[in-house]
Amino acid sequence: MLTIEQLILLIISYIANTFSAFAGGGAGLIQLPMLIFLGLPLSIALATHKVASVALGVGATIRHLRSGYLIPKF
């Protein structure tokens, strides 16, 4: 059973992640609330989410570098 504090935290994180998803960070819309629902403390869930976001960014950068879409001088 969720406590009132956990419910408020869930709602706030959902709203924040929704705005983040609009700006291009769609993974956080589902990942962070699910990590919290799975019982991880907020600090560990947030750290796990941020590490995953960095890994996704690095992977996307490598893919774009290999595809030739990036202009190195720019």
Beta strands, then each sheet from edge to edge (+ up, - down):
end
